[in-house]
Amino acid sequence: MLEKAKHLLQPSARSAVPPFMAMDVMAAASRLEAQGRRITHMEVGQPASGAPATAIAAARAALSSARLGYTETLGMMSLRQRIARAYAEWRGIDVDPARIVVTTGSSAGFTLSFLAAFEPGDRVAVALPGYPPYRHILAALGCEPVGIETSASTRWAIDGGSLLAHHRANPLKGVVVASPANPSGTMMTTSALAELIRCAEDAGIIVISDEIYHGLDYAFTAECAARISSDVIIVNSFSKYFCMTGWRVGWMVVPPPLVRAVERLQQNLAISVPTLSQMAAEAAFDGRAELEAVRRGYEENRRTLLEGLPRVGLDSFLPADGAFYLYADISRYSTDSFAFATRLLEEAGVAVTPGIDFDPLRGGNFVRLCYAGAREEMQEAIERIGDWLKKGRI
Ligand SMILES: Cc1ncc(COP(=O)(O)O)c(C=O)c1O
């Protein structure tokens, strides 16, 4: 390539976001599989099951009969109404379909929320440990992610006190919360969420609530921010409870003053969300019995790991209230979770995600295990991890 072209094609400074390591681990695991190794996958947070049969049937029917052109930018009205109906029937919450925006997974919901609510340079609080793309998307958009270290004293969530302390030191414009959270699976109680929302809104801080793991709660029912305030931006998805990661469809519940801004942004960024996926998503609501059976499988996997892993030497986890993750403290073996995860993959054939993906400060002491896989894989993971730790190879 010509020197001139090399110079011209320098990636922008804003594109220099860190990689999402879970995906890098998945790629390394696939390389080993291609060499014939059998790998137990616990690295990527996605259900082993596919979309419910109702969704597949709707997609099949649409392929043979529907034109599958663009839809309205805010999403098919029938899907927005079906989502609103689910809030009413499943949670007893009245949500106006006019506030519901269908998105390309919750990932697009973050980009739209951040663009609609924040200016470049705005400071937005995120919990550490926390889902890395919050920080990376904010940074790519020119906002400043402000990591707030959480601890057992606040049940590993940002609380009003720590939010306001950061705000007083240097004003915040927003805060992202998630309950159940990724990587820990830990949930906020209703009173903790309500208190955080009250503190934030009193201080003029916009709250974005990532509710992607709702429906996957085992310790108690996850509270929906819509019950607490209509000023919160809610982001949700068909990826996790509905087992539709690859269909790339999610939704937002948007405060009325921001709906038109989100619509204008999505018109320009995406035009609309894939029509086939929207049709399948609408039908997925009718597959609840199947989805509840999948959820019971996660509960069983969670029990198997929480009983089995302590017996082989991994015995300290953040409260595993929901989602499908265990965030395991490995500090008695290593404070370099990347090296730990690399060797666990190469030597024991178990793929997990290093904690430094989720918490640049203390993540060296943790790894995340996803238990959304098949039941037999949980037992296999316990045995493989146990043998590896016993051999003392770390
Ligand atoms: C906490 C959290 N939010 C959002 C996402 C993005 O999911 P999607 O774009 O598939 O809806 C994930 C994916 O793992 C996640 O764990």
The ligand as an ORCA input file, in Angstrom:
! r2SCAN-3c Opt
* xyz 0 1
  C     -25.958     -6.134     30.118
  C     -26.104     -6.244     28.626
  N     -26.700     -5.260     27.956
  C     -26.806     -5.311     26.622
  C     -26.326     -6.373     25.873
  C     -26.449     -6.343     24.366
  O     -27.362     -7.266     23.897
  P     -28.159     -7.164     22.518
  O     -27.579     -6.086     21.695
  O     -28.034     -8.510     21.913
  O     -29.578     -6.840     22.896
  C     -25.720     -7.443     26.544
  C     -25.173     -8.572     25.784
  O     -24.544     -9.459     26.289
  C     -25.605     -7.373     27.956
  O     -25.038     -8.349     28.667
*
